[in-house]
Amino acid sequence: MDNKGKKVRELIFFLLYISGFVFLCSRLVIHQPAYIFWETMLCPPDEMDRYLIPRFIFEHGRLPFGWEQEVGISGYGGSYAYLPGLSYIFMAWAIKLASFFTDLESRYIFVARMVNLLMGVVSASFVWILAKRLFKDRPAAKLLPVMFMYLPQMLFIFSYVNLDACGIMSIVIMSYFLLAMGQDGVSFKNSFGFAVGAVCCILSYYNCYAFLPGSALYFIYLFIEKKDGKLTLKFKDMMKYGCFILLLCFIGAGWWFIRSAAVNNGDFLGLASLKAQQLKDRARVGLVIEPAPMEKGVGFFEFLRTPGLFFWLFISFVADYGATVLHVTKPYYMVYGLIFAAGLIAVLVMFISSKVKKEPAAEKEAAASADKRLKAYTLMLLCGVVLNFGLWLFYAYAMDFQRQGRYVLPSALALFTCVCSGYDRIKLPEKFKKFEKFRSPVMIAILALLIILCLYFIFMKAIPAYDDFTLLA
């Protein structure tokens, strides 16, 4: 009976968690303006330039090449059609379905946004089951999903037309199935799930690629075992499952790069073609873009000292809506900073002071093996964080100076997993053991605080600002 009641409570919390996300995200989907009002700049960044692509697919029944005027980025030049965009295909299908009932453009934008909201629901579901695998029935199993999905900027990402939503969803899916491989063993089921996530990643935002190298290394690590004091690689098993994943990735995503190479004279990534089109378009209208710091001759370390560089990156990582114009006061962000910092410091302390428990040999070996895999999994996540952050630094320094937190938002799952692990696993010194009983209440209090902060930003800051510009007005 008690076990049944526990399952019922878990189900109720899960349904509240999902329905709360859908409710909040749908408010943003409906209320955010879709068109640029220069006096407010409340529209999501680059949304209308991205929306042109699913609109083109809907009208013409094919993918654009990038040089068509219908999909050109206004003013800035070039087109997002040169880059992978799986989300745009799903959005075009949604627009096609909506066209049977309406021909209003605002409704088409609405259903295109709803595709990303659905990706948010998928992400929320996978984060939930991932947290259950990591933290079992402890409070951290609920803290992680809430910290991740109820971050105001995460809700924002899933509420308008972009590729970030697909990229973040892909990282969540890949992370879950890699964790399942480490806990349950590598199987065709887990390999298929990981491949689906990898396809979504490959056909989304390039900055999400940062999590692929670490994933590949962790996958190889799972086939390394110790026999007779020597490390051996189960090569045949690794190739069996590895080739299965690569085949699915080639079928699911390879077509895009073959097509891109064919239409762009071998430029399979589309980056060189995008750059050339941008230069052509800017020359035609006489637009001059401010050069990147590297092009100005600014040294890299001088660039790192740019006033407000990391401050605004953090602000727009937590909550900064519209074209990075809708934010609140510093104390709001300081609360988030303290919550994140406390968890990360706890992880660091735990790592430094960790000691192996004295257990029976068999249990000790099994526990050590599981712990090693968990550490390798964590290292894989952190490797993605380092690469993702490095890609943003390179982009901001050498290509286009941007301090937008959405460029590093793919690192949120890894960072928040570490934060929650710190709160969950930190061992208090002997003289503070009496405070152990407060661990769960503190984590529940943090969970509640995160929800309150999220509600405050959306209903006290965002929605009132959108009142005169709503999509469905």
PyMOL commands that set and color helices and strands:
alter all, ss='L'
color gray80, all
select helices_A, chain A and resi 2-31+47-60+69-71+80-82+86-98+105-135+140-149+152-157+164-184+188-202+206-221+235-263+271-285+300-304+309-318+330-353+361-399+405-407+409-425+430-466
alter helices_A, ss='H'
color red, helices_A
select strands_A, chain A and resi 224-227+230-233
alter strands_A, ss='S'
color yellow, strands_A
deselect
rebuild
show_as cartoon
